[in-house]
Amino acid sequence: MEQNNTVRVGEEKELGEQMKIRREKLAALKAAGADPYQKVKFPRTHTSRRVTENFDALEGTQVAVAGRMTIRRIMGKASFFKLLDGDGLIQVYIRRDDVGEEAYAAFKTCDIGDIFGVTGKVFKTQTGEVSVHAESIELLSKSLLPLPEKFHGLTNQDLRYRQRYVDLIVNPEVKETFVKRSRILREIRNYLDARGYLEVDTPVLHTLEIGAAARPFKTRHNTLDIDMYLRIETELYLKRLIVGGFDKVYEVGRIFRNEGMDAFHNPEFTSIEMYQAYSDYKDMMDLIEDMYRTVAVNVTGSGKVTYQGDEIDFASPWARLSMKEAVKKYAGADYDEWKSDEEARAAAAKLNCEVPEGNAATRGHVLIALFDAFVEDKLLQPTIIYDYPVENSPLAKRKASDPAFTERFEYFICRHEMGNAFSELNDPIDQKERFVKQVEAKRAQGANAEVDEDFVTALEYGMPPTGGLGLGLDRLVMLLTDSPTIRDVLLFPTMKPVRKTENGQ
């Protein structure tokens, strides 16, 4: 059975015995008419934190607490045990003379992991620990599987992700990560709401495999008898709303991309995209820099955070470089000196940089390849890289001063791209041309991509100048919780199923 992986090698037999004994105890409870799974509710009045933080006001008063038993020390006619609830641990002192001989005997037969409701008075032990002196105790749910052994815990990383429910029980710091994740999201919403942004929801199921760079998941709608695709972005629907008259919108959206998995990528993840009419990418630069600084301070208490041993400074102004400047600084290659695509390809060859487009590569393609090869891994501190070649920016507005480039930026922290922004393309003719080229390229790779004609129609009605920005929430949470992998900040990351063998193991 898969649960056997929760203990060290060699303990499977002992686990099997424990499971058998626990089921026998459950059967005995049911036979005695005390089925714990029939309990409907427990009138809890306080959590562990409320009791400990308000001891002076609560001392000597009766409270009702509930939680999972994690530690127990039996001393004949009296025992101490600890309950784990949503806020933490609270100690309970239980005596036979207080709860009755039958209830105390039943308690002694219970197991670590069982869930109890306790009513009693608040007091402090001789060692100074805030506790509840039990006057009554009730078994609310029986645990049929033992928790991982106390001193070894649930340390198997793969199993921790598969059985997050156990991970949360035995590793308190894991729960804190997800509490902080919730705070981060709340702070982002507060920030945007305070600036007049409206949170909206747009479709997750799309009828088109649009021509963006990512590969979608495909499904089937039976009633309509059509293929549908899980969204790979929220951008195009949000910009439709700008056309429709909303000035500032954002969406916290679940995104699905049928691609590889690594420390920074999961097939489903959370993005936050925001769009503001009558603004441009420079406004988005100012917004994201201020938002990160504000969120970091409100969540961590400081404008500086430590990530995997490196101090990251959000308090100071972020560095800003054009892609041309960055490539010249870190690779020593000067885009402005290339007079032709051939010269650009030669410059890449001289630097032993492979360009995916090969002999069809333009100067823009070469610039992008050199950036990927020589620049990104140098950007530890928050850095904005702006003015991207039109070749890889199908939704960004061209620069009036140099149509080979677009008003686009990405920002990098800890050597990874964290977000992407544009002065949004609002020329429907230009947009249609770029969509067609992108779709052609995708179809050449075997995709069934199509031009989003409805989005082009929306642009034909007129979209005001607009700044847009998208960021990956999960990567921001990684940064502010010092988590090395995206799986550490997703409650239930995507995992390959564990296949049972013929003997059921």
Wavefront OBJ file of the C-alpha trace (Angstrom):
o trace
v 0.000 0.000 0.000
v 1.204 3.512 -0.776
v 0.825 4.580 2.859
v 3.741 2.338 3.788
v 6.049 5.012 2.351
v 5.294 7.267 5.314
v 7.745 5.293 7.460
v 11.343 4.171 7.111
v 12.279 1.004 5.225
v 11.802 -2.061 7.432
v 8.811 -0.729 9.367
v 6.102 -1.899 6.942
v 5.214 -4.893 9.100
v 4.848 -2.724 12.202
v 2.671 -0.296 10.259
v 0.448 -3.140 9.133
v 0.012 -4.246 12.739
v -0.834 -0.711 13.851
v -3.419 -0.346 11.099
v -4.978 -3.661 12.109
v -5.127 -2.661 15.789
v -6.664 0.722 15.006
v -9.377 -0.863 12.905
v -10.121 -3.301 15.684
v -10.484 -0.371 18.094
v -12.862 1.337 15.673
v -14.930 -1.838 15.365
v -15.150 -2.035 19.160
v -16.301 1.577 19.366
v -19.014 0.983 16.782
v -20.138 -2.188 18.534
v -20.495 -0.194 21.746
v -22.615 2.414 19.951
v -19.862 5.054 20.049
v -19.060 5.441 16.342
v -16.789 8.541 16.219
v -17.649 9.202 12.570
v -21.250 9.897 13.562
v -20.255 13.007 15.488
v -21.829 15.974 13.721
v -20.201 18.938 15.437
v -18.407 20.111 18.560
v -19.189 23.491 20.166
v -15.612 24.799 20.200
v -15.248 28.189 21.877
v -11.511 28.867 21.562
v -8.507 27.946 19.443
v -5.100 27.158 20.910
v -3.795 30.624 20.071
v -6.752 32.413 21.638
v -6.231 30.487 24.857
v -2.486 31.116 25.102
v -2.566 34.748 23.975
v -5.428 35.605 26.350
v -4.377 33.553 29.356
v -4.684 36.409 31.868
v -8.314 36.980 30.917
v -9.162 33.280 30.588
v -7.400 31.766 33.614
v -9.895 29.705 35.593
v -12.663 30.020 33.012
v -14.155 27.176 31.028
v -13.277 26.783 27.348
v -13.949 24.170 24.674
v -11.015 23.286 22.411
v -10.664 20.667 19.682
v -7.893 19.189 17.591
v -5.679 16.228 16.738
v -3.717 14.490 19.498
v -0.020 14.616 18.580
v 1.773 13.849 21.871
v 0.621 11.946 24.969
v 2.157 11.181 28.351
v 0.126 8.766 30.509
v 0.849 8.776 34.262
v -1.549 6.268 35.813
v -4.641 8.140 36.904
v -3.699 11.333 35.030
v -2.215 12.232 31.650
v -0.959 15.144 29.603
v -1.500 15.380 25.870
v -1.343 18.026 23.164
v -3.997 18.951 20.643
v -3.054 20.374 17.260
v -5.629 22.750 15.742
v -5.545 25.311 12.961
v -3.587 27.779 15.113
v -1.054 25.481 16.748
v -0.755 23.314 19.864
v -2.519 23.443 23.234
v -1.720 21.164 26.166
v -4.514 19.283 27.949
v -4.350 17.797 31.454
v -6.807 14.966 32.038
v -7.525 13.088 35.291
v -9.656 10.003 35.846
v -11.392 11.612 38.840
v -12.480 14.610 36.717
v -13.772 12.950 33.553
v -14.880 9.649 35.052
v -13.349 6.182 35.030
v -15.087 5.045 31.822
v -14.109 8.138 29.814
v -10.532 8.008 31.065
v -10.185 4.316 30.245
v -11.521 4.974 26.748
v -9.064 7.843 26.324
v -6.138 5.597 27.231
v -7.056 3.221 24.404
v -7.058 6.025 21.809
v -4.177 6.699 19.438
v -1.923 9.514 18.368
v -3.677 11.202 15.461
v -7.195 10.842 16.885
v -9.268 14.026 16.974
v -10.839 15.151 20.246
v -13.085 17.804 21.672
v -12.197 18.894 25.221
v -14.069 21.097 27.674
v -12.240 22.364 30.745
v -10.706 25.254 32.674
v -7.654 27.231 31.635
v -4.639 27.042 33.950
v -0.863 27.155 33.894
v 1.336 24.203 34.898
v 4.242 24.407 37.339
v 6.555 24.707 34.339
v 4.573 27.721 33.114
v 2.781 26.093 30.167
v -0.730 27.326 29.427
v -3.042 24.298 29.482
v -6.658 23.164 29.698
v -7.705 21.029 32.690
v -10.202 18.643 31.098
v -13.652 18.264 32.629
v -15.026 16.256 29.684
v -13.496 14.700 26.587
v -15.071 13.426 23.377
v -13.556 11.401 20.524
v -14.635 13.195 17.331
v -12.787 11.189 14.673
v -10.634 8.072 14.657
v -7.274 8.053 12.837
v -6.759 4.702 11.142
v -3.242 5.484 9.900
v -0.388 6.393 12.270
v 1.404 9.683 11.775
v 5.078 9.555 10.732
v 7.452 8.768 13.588
v 8.074 11.846 15.755
v 11.789 12.369 15.280
v 11.970 11.490 11.593
v 8.700 12.995 10.426
v 7.582 13.021 6.817
v 10.901 13.713 5.096
v 10.442 11.940 1.761
v 10.084 14.940 -0.548
v 8.029 13.173 -3.201
v 5.640 11.782 -0.601
v 5.316 15.172 1.090
v 3.854 16.596 -2.118
v 1.598 13.581 -2.699
v 0.292 13.515 0.868
v 0.236 17.219 1.650
v -2.399 16.581 4.320
v 0.166 14.602 6.339
v 2.898 17.125 5.546
v 0.756 19.907 7.025
v 0.155 17.913 10.209
v 3.754 16.971 10.998
v 5.709 19.887 9.503
v 4.365 23.166 10.968
v 6.630 25.354 8.820
v 4.829 24.050 5.718
v 1.546 25.432 6.956
v 3.199 28.803 7.573
v 4.255 28.927 3.921
v 0.650 28.655 2.790
v -0.582 31.117 5.385
v 1.972 33.558 3.981
v 0.855 32.747 0.433
v -2.665 33.812 1.364
v -1.328 37.029 2.897
v 0.691 37.809 -0.240
v -2.362 37.405 -2.449
v -4.452 39.522 -0.089
v -1.823 42.291 -0.133
v -1.730 42.289 -3.944
v -5.500 42.561 -4.106
v -5.462 45.367 -1.526
v -2.806 47.195 -3.519
v -4.673 47.006 -6.826
v -8.117 47.634 -5.329
v -6.821 50.776 -3.611
v -5.684 52.068 -7.006
v -9.041 51.651 -8.671
v -8.545 48.265 -10.335
v -11.577 46.008 -10.667
v -11.108 42.276 -10.135
v -12.851 40.188 -12.809
v -13.182 36.568 -13.954
v -12.757 35.441 -17.548
v -13.289 32.018 -19.190
v -11.011 29.111 -18.372
v -12.295 27.069 -21.332
v -11.493 28.478 -24.767
v -12.842 27.353 -28.116
v -9.600 28.186 -29.934
v -6.035 27.008 -29.633
v -4.720 30.521 -29.947
v -1.313 31.242 -31.391
v 0.582 31.993 -28.192
v 3.892 30.336 -27.410
v 2.592 27.842 -24.829
v 1.014 24.472 -25.585
v -2.537 24.054 -24.196
v -4.402 21.136 -22.670
v -7.180 19.875 -24.910
v -10.585 18.639 -23.811
v -13.991 17.971 -25.362
v -17.373 19.578 -24.800
v -19.902 16.801 -25.377
v -23.054 18.891 -25.748
v -21.554 21.309 -28.273
v -19.496 18.490 -29.826
v -16.410 20.687 -30.102
v -12.835 20.589 -28.874
v -11.985 23.100 -26.166
v -8.726 24.211 -24.582
v -7.774 25.160 -21.049
v -6.504 28.715 -21.084
v -2.797 29.483 -21.258
v -3.324 33.157 -20.347
v -6.031 35.645 -19.372
v -4.761 38.484 -21.550
v -7.065 38.598 -24.532
v -10.312 38.570 -22.568
v -9.043 41.214 -20.164
v -8.179 43.484 -23.086
v -11.669 42.948 -24.474
v -12.880 44.506 -21.227
v -10.668 47.538 -21.816
v -12.324 47.857 -25.239
v -15.681 47.612 -23.473
v -14.955 50.609 -21.281
v -13.334 49.347 -18.093
v -10.308 51.515 -17.326
v -8.487 49.234 -14.877
v -9.011 45.478 -14.542
v -7.117 42.531 -13.096
v -7.618 38.816 -12.707
v -6.096 36.239 -10.378
v -6.335 33.308 -12.734
v -5.470 29.646 -12.815
v -3.423 28.962 -15.965
v -2.748 25.611 -17.669
v 0.241 24.882 -19.917
v 0.986 21.441 -21.296
v 4.730 21.749 -20.962
v 7.707 20.649 -18.887
v 8.029 20.609 -15.106
v 10.956 21.854 -13.059
v 11.710 23.950 -9.984
v 9.995 26.987 -11.543
v 7.294 25.366 -13.701
v 4.096 23.424 -12.947
v 1.452 22.550 -15.574
v -1.120 24.583 -13.656
v -0.184 27.756 -11.856
v -1.615 31.111 -10.810
v -1.027 34.307 -12.746
v -2.122 37.840 -11.996
v -2.696 40.043 -15.016
v -3.626 43.732 -14.865
v -4.507 46.267 -17.560
v -4.810 50.039 -17.340
v -6.234 52.246 -20.078
v -4.447 55.445 -21.088
v -1.089 54.226 -19.791
v 2.013 52.535 -21.194
v 4.748 50.103 -20.221
v 6.637 52.765 -18.278
v 3.621 53.179 -16.011
v 3.642 49.414 -15.531
v 7.332 49.568 -14.571
v 6.555 52.031 -11.801
v 3.534 50.007 -10.656
v 5.278 46.635 -10.371
v 8.301 48.069 -8.591
v 6.129 49.827 -6.024
v 3.812 46.834 -5.635
v 6.641 44.404 -4.899
v 8.153 46.801 -2.397
v 4.805 47.323 -0.669
v 3.913 43.624 -0.549
v 7.361 42.633 0.739
v 7.212 45.168 3.558
v 3.642 44.284 4.542
v 4.253 40.526 4.494
v 7.838 40.208 5.763
v 8.275 43.505 7.597
v 11.205 44.573 5.423
v 12.020 45.803 1.926
v 14.877 43.304 1.867
v 14.388 39.530 1.848
v 16.749 36.571 1.779
v 16.267 33.990 -0.939
v 18.412 30.857 -0.875
v 21.265 32.715 0.794
v 21.109 35.900 -1.320
v 19.758 39.177 0.030
v 17.280 40.682 -2.421
v 16.733 44.424 -2.172
v 13.260 45.692 -3.035
v 13.717 48.919 -1.103
v 16.187 50.460 -3.568
v 15.230 51.544 -7.108
v 15.305 48.668 -9.587
v 17.906 48.590 -12.336
v 16.493 49.276 -15.815
v 18.271 48.266 -19.028
v 17.118 47.909 -22.608
v 17.717 44.460 -24.065
v 20.333 45.962 -26.374
v 22.124 47.551 -23.398
v 22.000 44.334 -21.391
v 23.437 42.214 -24.215
v 26.195 44.754 -24.824
v 27.022 44.847 -21.094
v 27.089 41.107 -20.437
v 27.877 39.545 -23.839
v 29.953 42.323 -25.403
v 27.808 42.230 -28.565
v 26.464 45.495 -29.994
v 23.173 45.185 -31.853
v 23.605 48.616 -33.435
v 26.825 47.489 -35.146
v 25.060 44.672 -37.014
v 24.196 46.001 -40.461
v 22.406 42.845 -41.579
v 20.907 39.613 -40.313
v 23.968 37.805 -41.641
v 26.277 39.970 -39.506
v 24.113 39.252 -36.477
v 24.315 35.495 -37.065
v 28.076 35.785 -37.434
v 28.290 37.630 -34.117
v 26.362 34.825 -32.439
v 28.599 32.194 -33.995
v 31.669 34.041 -32.734
v 30.271 33.821 -29.221
v 29.362 30.136 -29.686
v 25.716 30.991 -29.165
v 23.201 28.748 -30.900
v 20.210 30.603 -32.348
v 17.099 28.380 -32.659
v 16.034 29.922 -35.980
v 19.337 28.965 -37.620
v 19.984 30.557 -41.005
v 16.551 32.180 -40.905
v 17.453 34.158 -37.787
v 17.036 37.907 -37.899
v 18.941 40.481 -35.856
v 16.078 40.357 -33.372
v 16.297 36.579 -33.043
v 20.036 36.817 -32.410
v 19.579 39.504 -29.774
v 17.061 37.314 -27.944
v 19.372 34.274 -28.097
v 22.326 36.267 -26.753
v 20.184 37.609 -23.924
v 19.098 34.114 -22.965
v 22.657 32.800 -23.122
v 24.583 35.595 -21.432
v 22.309 37.914 -19.476
v 19.452 36.256 -17.595
v 21.636 34.294 -15.179
v 23.415 37.533 -14.147
v 20.271 39.311 -12.946
v 20.188 38.593 -9.224
v 18.746 41.891 -7.962
v 15.401 43.170 -9.293
v 16.053 44.312 -12.869
v 13.734 45.521 -15.611
v 14.764 44.605 -19.168
v 12.807 46.604 -21.729
v 12.413 47.153 -25.494
v 12.133 43.621 -26.875
v 12.448 42.707 -30.564
v 9.140 42.443 -32.397
v 9.989 38.826 -33.273
v 9.020 37.559 -29.805
v 6.448 40.170 -28.820
v 3.269 39.553 -30.858
v 0.983 41.511 -28.523
v 3.147 44.550 -27.765
v 3.068 47.936 -29.460
v 5.982 48.800 -31.741
v 8.296 51.606 -30.706
v 7.587 54.661 -32.814
v 11.310 55.516 -32.861
v 12.383 51.998 -33.913
v 9.682 49.656 -35.308
v 12.034 46.670 -35.012
v 11.412 46.815 -31.262
v 8.353 46.850 -29.037
v 7.394 48.635 -25.853
v 7.721 45.513 -23.764
v 9.591 44.660 -20.593
v 10.210 41.683 -18.384
v 11.546 41.913 -14.866
v 14.030 39.481 -13.365
v 14.805 38.579 -9.775
v 17.184 35.867 -8.565
v 18.160 35.104 -12.164
v 14.617 34.242 -13.201
v 11.933 36.040 -15.170
v 9.121 36.995 -12.796
v 6.719 38.986 -14.980
v 6.016 40.448 -18.388
v 4.472 43.767 -19.511
v 3.612 45.740 -22.655
v 2.334 48.909 -24.055
v -0.464 46.883 -25.568
v -0.813 46.618 -29.314
v -4.108 48.268 -30.283
v -3.665 48.432 -34.077
v -6.039 45.707 -35.393
v -4.292 45.466 -38.778
v -0.849 45.016 -37.263
v -2.287 42.599 -34.695
v -3.899 40.445 -37.387
v -0.634 40.267 -39.330
v 1.311 39.193 -36.247
v -1.318 36.617 -35.303
v -1.130 35.112 -38.792
v 2.679 34.808 -38.629
v 2.507 33.296 -35.159
v -0.154 30.776 -36.200
v 1.868 29.778 -39.255
v 4.893 29.129 -37.064
v 2.839 27.064 -34.602
v 1.215 25.020 -37.363
v 4.645 24.301 -38.777
v 5.403 22.684 -35.412
v 2.271 20.526 -35.632
v -0.089 22.632 -33.504
v -3.699 23.275 -34.480
v -3.422 27.013 -33.784
v -5.930 29.572 -35.044
v -6.159 33.336 -35.262
v -8.448 34.818 -32.606
v -10.613 36.723 -35.049
v -12.988 37.899 -32.334
v -10.137 39.639 -30.531
v -9.150 41.362 -33.765
v -12.791 42.443 -34.153
v -12.682 43.884 -30.633
v -9.617 45.934 -31.564
v -11.404 47.179 -34.677
v -13.945 48.850 -32.408
v -11.021 50.713 -30.851
v -8.953 50.053 -27.741
v -7.398 53.040 -25.960
v -3.642 53.155 -25.320
v -3.187 50.548 -22.593
v -0.466 49.257 -20.322
v -0.665 45.612 -19.306
v 1.331 43.397 -16.969
v 1.285 39.751 -15.935
v 3.160 38.049 -13.124
v 3.414 34.544 -11.717
v 2.051 34.497 -8.191
v 3.772 31.210 -7.346
v 7.238 32.578 -8.114
v 6.587 35.624 -5.954
v 5.495 33.340 -3.110
v 8.670 31.291 -3.579
v 10.690 34.474 -3.253
v 8.978 35.779 -0.113
v 8.930 32.386 1.646
v 12.491 31.369 0.647
v 11.170 28.236 -1.077
v 13.564 26.564 -3.560
v 10.897 24.944 -5.764
v 7.425 25.830 -6.991
v 6.125 22.564 -5.508
v 6.803 23.971 -2.043
v 4.296 26.787 -2.603
v 1.542 24.761 -4.314
v -0.683 22.871 -1.903
v -1.173 20.043 -4.391
v 1.438 20.196 -7.176
v 1.016 18.054 -10.276
v 2.488 14.591 -9.683
v 2.851 11.506 -11.810
v 0.416 8.886 -10.489
v 1.832 6.032 -8.439
v 0.910 2.798 -10.189
v 0.048 -0.222 -8.069
v 1.767 -3.493 -8.918
v -0.071 -6.756 -9.443
v 0.122 -7.619 -5.740
v -1.440 -4.264 -4.838
v 1.727 -2.656 -3.485
l 1 2 3 4 5 6 7 8 9 10 11 12 13 14 15 16 17 18 19 20 21 22 23 24 25 26 27 28 29 30 31 32 33 34 35 36 37 38 39 40 41 42 43 44 45 46 47 48 49 50 51 52 53 54 55 56 57 58 59 60 61 62 63 64 65 66 67 68 69 70 71 72 73 74 75 76 77 78 79 80 81 82 83 84 85 86 87 88 89 90 91 92 93 94 95 96 97 98 99 100 101 102 103 104 105 106 107 108 109 110 111 112 113 114 115 116 117 118 119 120 121 122 123 124 125 126 127 128 129 130 131 132 133 134 135 136 137 138 139 140 141 142 143 144 145 146 147 148 149 150 151 152 153 154 155 156 157 158 159 160 161 162 163 164 165 166 167 168 169 170 171 172 173 174 175 176 177 178 179 180 181 182 183 184 185 186 187 188 189 190 191 192 193 194 195 196 197 198 199 200 201 202 203 204 205 206 207 208 209 210 211 212 213 214 215 216 217 218 219 220 221 222 223 224 225 226 227 228 229 230 231 232 233 234 235 236 237 238 239 240 241 242 243 244 245 246 247 248 249 250 251 252 253 254 255 256 257 258 259 260 261 262 263 264 265 266 267 268 269 270 271 272 273 274 275 276 277 278 279 280 281 282 283 284 285 286 287 288 289 290 291 292 293 294 295 296 297 298 299 300 301 302 303 304 305 306 307 308 309 310 311 312 313 314 315 316 317 318 319 320 321 322 323 324 325 326 327 328 329 330 331 332 333 334 335 336 337 338 339 340 341 342 343 344 345 346 347 348 349 350 351 352 353 354 355 356 357 358 359 360 361 362 363 364 365 366 367 368 369 370 371 372 373 374 375 376 377 378 379 380 381 382 383 384 385 386 387 388 389 390 391 392 393 394 395 396 397 398 399 400 401 402 403 404 405 406 407 408 409 410 411 412 413 414 415 416 417 418 419 420 421 422 423 424 425 426 427 428 429 430 431 432 433 434 435 436 437 438 439 440 441 442 443 444 445 446 447 448 449 450 451 452 453 454 455 456 457 458 459 460 461 462 463 464 465 466 467 468 469 470 471 472 473 474 475 476 477 478 479 480 481 482 483 484 485 486 487 488 489 490 491 492 493 494 495 496 497 498 499 500 501 502 503 504 505
